[in-house]
């Protein structure tokens, strides 16, 4: 019984430690907002409205995130330290 309680306490301490580590990392390294260039799209006049959706193509944009991360961290970190990226729309 005592071993079970110790194991449970150990697991709880581990979970709380990992949660605290994430909070510390977020406090030290806040998120970075990058500006995206404005896009102008000219839509052709459609003489009729089709009953289904119609694809208008796609747009691809390239960003050098490595240089942005280096600039934001004064060269201390690069893209290899990034584990996830969130895109806000």
N, CA, C and O atoms as a GROMACS GRO file, in nm:
protein
  356
    1UNK      N    1   0.082  -0.120   0.000
    1UNK     CA    2   0.000   0.000   0.000
    1UNK      C    3   0.086   0.126   0.000
    1UNK      O    4   0.056   0.223  -0.070
    2UNK      N    5   0.192   0.122   0.078
    2UNK     CA    6   0.281   0.239   0.086
    2UNK      C    7   0.351   0.263  -0.047
    2UNK      O    8   0.372   0.378  -0.086
    3UNK      N    9   0.388   0.155  -0.117
    3UNK     CA   10   0.453   0.170  -0.247
    3UNK      C   11   0.358   0.234  -0.348
    3UNK      O   12   0.400   0.317  -0.429
    4UNK      N   13   0.234   0.197  -0.342
    4UNK     CA   14   0.135   0.254  -0.434
    4UNK      C   15   0.119   0.404  -0.410
    4UNK      O   16   0.111   0.481  -0.506
    5UNK      N   17   0.114   0.445  -0.286
    5UNK     CA   18   0.100   0.587  -0.252
    5UNK      C   19   0.223   0.663  -0.298
    5UNK      O   20   0.211   0.773  -0.352
    6UNK      N   21   0.341   0.607  -0.278
    6UNK     CA   22   0.465   0.672  -0.322
    6UNK      C   23   0.468   0.686  -0.474
    6UNK      O   24   0.506   0.791  -0.526
    7UNK      N   25   0.429   0.583  -0.544
    7UNK     CA   26   0.427   0.589  -0.690
    7UNK      C   27   0.328   0.695  -0.739
    7UNK      O   28   0.357   0.770  -0.832
    8UNK      N   29   0.212   0.700  -0.674
    8UNK     CA   30   0.112   0.798  -0.712
    8UNK      C   31   0.163   0.940  -0.687
    8UNK      O   32   0.145   1.028  -0.772
    9UNK      N   33   0.226   0.962  -0.573
    9UNK     CA   34   0.284   1.094  -0.544
    9UNK      C   35   0.394   1.128  -0.642
    9UNK      O   36   0.405   1.243  -0.685
   10UNK      N   37   0.476   1.032  -0.678
   10UNK     CA   38   0.584   1.054  -0.775
   10UNK      C   39   0.526   1.095  -0.910
   10UNK      O   40   0.578   1.186  -0.975
   11UNK      N   41   0.421   1.028  -0.953
   11UNK     CA   42   0.358   1.061  -1.081
   11UNK      C   43   0.298   1.200  -1.077
   11UNK      O   44   0.310   1.276  -1.173
   12UNK      N   45   0.234   1.235  -0.967
   12UNK     CA   46   0.175   1.368  -0.953
   12UNK      C   47   0.283   1.476  -0.958
   12UNK      O   48   0.266   1.579  -1.024
   13UNK      N   49   0.396   1.452  -0.890
   13UNK     CA   50   0.506   1.547  -0.892
   13UNK      C   51   0.561   1.562  -1.033
   13UNK      O   52   0.590   1.674  -1.076
   14UNK      N   53   0.576   1.452  -1.106
   14UNK     CA   54   0.624   1.459  -1.244
   14UNK      C   55   0.531   1.541  -1.332
   14UNK      O   56   0.576   1.625  -1.410
   15UNK      N   57   0.402   1.517  -1.321
   15UNK     CA   58   0.304   1.590  -1.402
   15UNK      C   59   0.310   1.740  -1.371
   15UNK      O   60   0.310   1.822  -1.462
   16UNK      N   61   0.315   1.775  -1.244
   16UNK     CA   62   0.321   1.916  -1.206
   16UNK      C   63   0.452   1.980  -1.251
   16UNK      O   64   0.453   2.097  -1.289
   17UNK      N   65   0.561   1.906  -1.246
   17UNK     CA   66   0.690   1.959  -1.289
   17UNK      C   67   0.688   1.991  -1.438
   17UNK      O   68   0.734   2.097  -1.480
   18UNK      N   69   0.636   1.898  -1.520
   18UNK     CA   70   0.631   1.923  -1.663
   18UNK      C   71   0.538   2.039  -1.696
   18UNK      O   72   0.567   2.118  -1.786
   19UNK      N   73   0.427   2.051  -1.625
   19UNK     CA   74   0.336   2.163  -1.648
   19UNK      C   75   0.404   2.294  -1.612
   19UNK      O   76   0.388   2.394  -1.682
   20UNK      N   77   0.481   2.296  -1.503
   20UNK     CA   78   0.552   2.417  -1.462
   20UNK      C   79   0.661   2.453  -1.563
   20UNK      O   80   0.684   2.571  -1.590
   21UNK      N   81   0.727   2.353  -1.619
   21UNK     CA   82   0.832   2.379  -1.718
   21UNK      C   83   0.775   2.450  -1.841
   21UNK      O   84   0.836   2.543  -1.893
   22UNK      N   85   0.659   2.406  -1.886
   22UNK     CA   86   0.597   2.470  -2.002
   22UNK      C   87   0.562   2.614  -1.971
   22UNK      O   88   0.578   2.702  -2.057
   23UNK      N   89   0.515   2.641  -1.850
   23UNK     CA   90   0.482   2.778  -1.812
   23UNK      C   91   0.607   2.865  -1.808
   23UNK      O   92   0.603   2.981  -1.848
   24UNK      N   93   0.717   2.809  -1.759
   24UNK     CA   94   0.843   2.884  -1.753
   24UNK      C   95   0.892   2.917  -1.894
   24UNK      O   96   0.935   3.029  -1.921
   25UNK      N   97   0.886   2.820  -1.983
   25UNK     CA   98   0.929   2.842  -2.121
   25UNK      C   99   0.843   2.948  -2.187
   25UNK      O  100   0.895   3.034  -2.258
   26UNK      N  101   0.712   2.943  -2.165
   26UNK     CA  102   0.623   3.044  -2.224
   26UNK      C  103   0.652   3.183  -2.168
   26UNK      O  104   0.640   3.283  -2.239
   27UNK      N  105   0.691   3.190  -2.040
   27UNK     CA  106   0.721   3.320  -1.979
   27UNK      C  107   0.852   3.377  -2.032
   27UNK      O  108   0.863   3.498  -2.054
   28UNK      N  109   0.951   3.291  -2.052
   28UNK     CA  110   1.082   3.337  -2.100
   28UNK      C  111   1.078   3.369  -2.249
   28UNK      O  112   1.135   3.469  -2.292
   29UNK      N  113   1.013   3.284  -2.326
   29UNK     CA  114   1.008   3.300  -2.471
   29UNK      C  115   0.864   3.323  -2.515
   29UNK      O  116   0.794   3.228  -2.550
   30UNK      N  117   0.819   3.447  -2.514
   30UNK     CA  118   0.682   3.475  -2.556
   30UNK      C  119   0.665   3.450  -2.706
   30UNK      O  120   0.763   3.440  -2.780
   31UNK      N  121   0.542   3.440  -2.748
   31UNK     CA  122   0.517   3.414  -2.889
   31UNK      C  123   0.557   3.535  -2.973
   31UNK      O  124   0.560   3.648  -2.925
   32UNK      N  125   0.588   3.508  -3.098
   32UNK     CA  126   0.628   3.613  -3.191
   32UNK      C  127   0.519   3.628  -3.296
   32UNK      O  128   0.469   3.528  -3.348
   33UNK      N  129   0.482   3.750  -3.327
   33UNK     CA  130   0.386   3.776  -3.433
   33UNK      C  131   0.460   3.825  -3.556
   33UNK      O  132   0.537   3.921  -3.549
   34UNK      N  133   0.436   3.760  -3.667
   34UNK     CA  134   0.497   3.800  -3.793
   34UNK      C  135   0.389   3.859  -3.882
   34UNK      O  136   0.276   3.810  -3.885
   35UNK      N  137   0.424   3.964  -3.953
   35UNK     CA  138   0.327   4.025  -4.044
   35UNK      C  139   0.333   3.957  -4.180
   35UNK      O  140   0.441   3.922  -4.229
   36UNK      N  141   0.218   3.940  -4.237
   36UNK     CA  142   0.207   3.877  -4.368
   36UNK      C  143   0.176   3.986  -4.468
   36UNK      O  144   0.089   4.070  -4.442
   37UNK      N  145   0.244   3.988  -4.582
   37UNK     CA  146   0.216   4.093  -4.681
   37UNK      C  147   0.072   4.085  -4.733
   37UNK      O  148   0.014   3.977  -4.744
   38UNK      N  149   0.017   4.200  -4.763
   38UNK     CA  150  -0.119   4.205  -4.817
   38UNK      C  151  -0.124   4.139  -4.953
   38UNK      O  152  -0.030   4.147  -5.032
   39UNK      N  153  -0.235   4.075  -4.978
   39UNK     CA  154  -0.255   4.004  -5.105
   39UNK      C  155  -0.374   4.068  -5.176
   39UNK      O  156  -0.481   4.084  -5.118
   40UNK      N  157  -0.355   4.103  -5.301
   40UNK     CA  158  -0.465   4.156  -5.382
   40UNK      C  159  -0.503   4.051  -5.484
   40UNK      O  160  -0.419   4.002  -5.560
   41UNK      N  161  -0.630   4.017  -5.485
   41UNK     CA  162  -0.680   3.914  -5.576
   41UNK      C  163  -0.786   3.977  -5.664
   41UNK      O  164  -0.879   4.041  -5.616
   42UNK      N  165  -0.772   3.958  -5.794
   42UNK     CA  166  -0.873   4.005  -5.888
   42UNK      C  167  -0.959   3.885  -5.928
   42UNK      O  168  -0.910   3.789  -5.987
   43UNK      N  169  -1.086   3.892  -5.895
   43UNK     CA  170  -1.177   3.783  -5.927
   43UNK      C  171  -1.241   3.811  -6.063
   43UNK      O  172  -1.290   3.921  -6.087
   44UNK      N  173  -1.240   3.712  -6.150
   44UNK     CA  174  -1.303   3.733  -6.281
   44UNK      C  175  -1.455   3.738  -6.268
   44UNK      O  176  -1.513   3.677  -6.178
   45UNK      N  177  -1.516   3.809  -6.358
   45UNK     CA  178  -1.663   3.815  -6.360
   45UNK      C  179  -1.717   3.680  -6.404
   45UNK      O  180  -1.672   3.624  -6.504
   46UNK      N  181  -1.812   3.629  -6.329
   46UNK     CA  182  -1.871   3.499  -6.362
   46UNK      C  183  -2.010   3.526  -6.419
   46UNK      O  184  -2.095   3.582  -6.350
   47UNK      N  185  -2.035   3.485  -6.546
   47UNK     CA  186  -2.164   3.517  -6.608
   47UNK      C  187  -2.280   3.437  -6.550
   47UNK      O  188  -2.396   3.475  -6.566
   48UNK      N  189  -2.251   3.327  -6.482
   48UNK     CA  190  -2.358   3.247  -6.420
   48UNK      C  191  -2.306   3.196  -6.285
   48UNK      O  192  -2.185   3.192  -6.261
   49UNK      N  193  -2.397   3.159  -6.201
   49UNK     CA  194  -2.361   3.107  -6.069
   49UNK      C  195  -2.381   2.956  -6.070
   49UNK      O  196  -2.494   2.908  -6.083
   50UNK      N  197  -2.271   2.880  -6.057
   50UNK     CA  198  -2.286   2.734  -6.058
   50UNK      C  199  -2.349   2.685  -5.927
   50UNK      O  200  -2.337   2.752  -5.824
   51UNK      N  201  -2.414   2.570  -5.929
   51UNK     CA  202  -2.480   2.520  -5.808
   51UNK      C  203  -2.381   2.469  -5.702
   51UNK      O  204  -2.418   2.458  -5.585
   52UNK      N  205  -2.259   2.438  -5.740
   52UNK     CA  206  -2.160   2.390  -5.644
   52UNK      C  207  -2.048   2.492  -5.628
   52UNK      O  208  -2.040   2.590  -5.703
   53UNK      N  209  -1.962   2.468  -5.530
   53UNK     CA  210  -1.850   2.559  -5.507
   53UNK      C  211  -1.753   2.554  -5.624
   53UNK      O  212  -1.745   2.455  -5.696
   54UNK      N  213  -1.681   2.663  -5.641
   54UNK     CA  214  -1.589   2.674  -5.753
   54UNK      C  215  -1.451   2.714  -5.702
   54UNK      O  216  -1.438   2.814  -5.630
   55UNK      N  217  -1.349   2.640  -5.736
   55UNK     CA  218  -1.214   2.671  -5.691
   55UNK      C  219  -1.157   2.789  -5.767
   55UNK      O  220  -1.170   2.798  -5.889
   56UNK      N  221  -1.094   2.880  -5.693
   56UNK     CA  222  -1.033   2.997  -5.756
   56UNK      C  223  -0.880   2.988  -5.755
   56UNK      O  224  -0.812   3.087  -5.782
   57UNK      N  225  -0.827   2.871  -5.725
   57UNK     CA  226  -0.683   2.853  -5.724
   57UNK      C  227  -0.627   2.862  -5.584
   57UNK      O  228  -0.702   2.866  -5.486
   58UNK      N  229  -0.496   2.866  -5.573
   58UNK     CA  230  -0.430   2.872  -5.442
   58UNK      C  231  -0.316   2.972  -5.447
   58UNK      O  232  -0.272   3.014  -5.554
   59UNK      N  233  -0.269   3.008  -5.331
   59UNK     CA  234  -0.159   3.103  -5.318
   59UNK      C  235  -0.056   3.045  -5.223
   59UNK      O  236  -0.092   2.996  -5.116
   60UNK      N  237   0.070   3.050  -5.259
   60UNK     CA  238   0.176   3.000  -5.174
   60UNK      C  239   0.267   3.115  -5.135
   60UNK      O  240   0.311   3.194  -5.219
   61UNK      N  241   0.294   3.125  -5.005
   61UNK     CA  242   0.383   3.229  -4.954
   61UNK      C  243   0.499   3.162  -4.880
   61UNK      O  244   0.479   3.062  -4.811
   62UNK      N  245   0.617   3.217  -4.895
   62UNK     CA  246   0.736   3.161  -4.830
   62UNK      C  247   0.789   3.262  -4.728
   62UNK      O  248   0.798   3.381  -4.756
   63UNK      N  249   0.824   3.212  -4.609
   63UNK     CA  250   0.880   3.294  -4.504
   63UNK      C  251   1.008   3.231  -4.455
   63UNK      O  252   1.017   3.109  -4.444
   64UNK      N  253   1.107   3.311  -4.426
   64UNK     CA  254   1.230   3.261  -4.368
   64UNK      C  255   1.217   3.270  -4.216
   64UNK      O  256   1.262   3.367  -4.155
   65UNK      N  257   1.154   3.169  -4.156
   65UNK     CA  258   1.130   3.170  -4.012
   65UNK      C  259   1.260   3.162  -3.934
   65UNK      O  260   1.268   3.214  -3.823
   66UNK      N  261   1.360   3.097  -3.989
   66UNK     CA  262   1.488   3.085  -3.919
   66UNK      C  263   1.547   3.222  -3.890
   66UNK      O  264   1.593   3.248  -3.779
   67UNK      N  265   1.546   3.310  -3.990
   67UNK     CA  266   1.603   3.444  -3.968
   67UNK      C  267   1.516   3.525  -3.872
   67UNK      O  268   1.568   3.606  -3.795
   68UNK      N  269   1.383   3.505  -3.876
   68UNK     CA  270   1.296   3.576  -3.783
   68UNK      C  271   1.320   3.531  -3.639
   68UNK      O  272   1.322   3.613  -3.548
   69UNK      N  273   1.339   3.401  -3.619
   69UNK     CA  274   1.365   3.349  -3.484
   69UNK      C  275   1.500   3.398  -3.435
   69UNK      O  276   1.513   3.440  -3.320
   70UNK      N  277   1.602   3.394  -3.521
   70UNK     CA  278   1.735   3.444  -3.481
   70UNK      C  279   1.730   3.592  -3.444
   70UNK      O  280   1.794   3.634  -3.348
   71UNK      N  281   1.655   3.671  -3.521
   71UNK     CA  282   1.645   3.815  -3.492
   71UNK      C  283   1.571   3.840  -3.362
   71UNK      O  284   1.608   3.931  -3.287
   72UNK      N  285   1.467   3.762  -3.335
   72UNK     CA  286   1.388   3.783  -3.213
   72UNK      C  287   1.461   3.735  -3.087
   72UNK      O  288   1.431   3.783  -2.977
   73UNK      N  289   1.555   3.642  -3.102
   73UNK     CA  290   1.627   3.588  -2.985
   73UNK      C  291   1.773   3.633  -2.981
   73UNK      O  292   1.854   3.575  -2.909
   74UNK      N  293   1.806   3.735  -3.058
   74UNK     CA  294   1.944   3.787  -3.066
   74UNK      C  295   2.045   3.678  -3.104
   74UNK      O  296   2.156   3.675  -3.051
   75UNK      N  297   2.007   3.590  -3.194
   75UNK     CA  298   2.096   3.487  -3.244
   75UNK      C  299   2.116   3.368  -3.152
   75UNK      O  300   2.198   3.281  -3.181
   76UNK      N  301   2.042   3.360  -3.041
   76UNK     CA  302   2.059   3.250  -2.946
   76UNK      C  303   1.994   3.121  -2.994
   76UNK      O  304   2.044   3.012  -2.966
   77UNK      N  305   1.884   3.132  -3.067
   77UNK     CA  306   1.811   3.014  -3.111
   77UNK      C  307   1.784   3.022  -3.260
   77UNK      O  308   1.785   3.130  -3.320
   78UNK      N  309   1.758   2.905  -3.320
   78UNK     CA  310   1.722   2.900  -3.461
   78UNK      C  311   1.604   2.806  -3.478
   78UNK      O  312   1.544   2.763  -3.380
   79UNK      N  313   1.570   2.773  -3.601
   79UNK     CA  314   1.451   2.692  -3.630
   79UNK      C  315   1.462   2.552  -3.572
   79UNK      O  316   1.358   2.488  -3.552
   80UNK      N  317   1.581   2.502  -3.544
   80UNK     CA  318   1.595   2.366  -3.491
   80UNK      C  319   1.540   2.355  -3.349
   80UNK      O  320   1.513   2.244  -3.303
   81UNK      N  321   1.524   2.467  -3.279
   81UNK     CA  322   1.469   2.465  -3.144
   81UNK      C  323   1.316   2.472  -3.141
   81UNK      O  324   1.256   2.458  -3.035
   82UNK      N  325   1.254   2.494  -3.256
   82UNK     CA  326   1.109   2.509  -3.263
   82UNK      C  327   1.045   2.372  -3.272
   82UNK      O  328   1.081   2.290  -3.356
   83UNK      N  329   0.949   2.348  -3.183
   83UNK     CA  330   0.880   2.218  -3.186
   83UNK      C  331   0.739   2.231  -3.246
   83UNK      O  332   0.685   2.132  -3.294
   84UNK      N  333   0.680   2.351  -3.243
   84UNK     CA  334   0.549   2.369  -3.304
   84UNK      C  335   0.529   2.515  -3.343
   84UNK      O  336   0.589   2.606  -3.286
   85UNK      N  337   0.444   2.534  -3.441
   85UNK     CA  338   0.412   2.669  -3.489
   85UNK      C  339   0.260   2.678  -3.497
   85UNK      O  340   0.195   2.591  -3.555
   86UNK      N  341   0.203   2.783  -3.441
   86UNK     CA  342   0.060   2.806  -3.448
   86UNK      C  343   0.033   2.922  -3.542
   86UNK      O  344   0.099   3.026  -3.534
   87UNK      N  345  -0.062   2.903  -3.630
   87UNK     CA  346  -0.096   3.006  -3.727
   87UNK      C  347  -0.232   3.063  -3.689
   87UNK      O  348  -0.331   2.991  -3.680
   88UNK      N  349  -0.235   3.194  -3.667
   88UNK     CA  350  -0.361   3.262  -3.635
   88UNK      C  351  -0.420   3.318  -3.762
   88UNK      O  352  -0.349   3.376  -3.844
   89UNK      N  353  -0.548   3.301  -3.778
   89UNK     CA  354  -0.616   3.351  -3.898
   89UNK      C  355  -0.707   3.463  -3.859
   89UNK      O  356  -0.775   3.520  -3.944
   0.00000   0.00000   0.00000
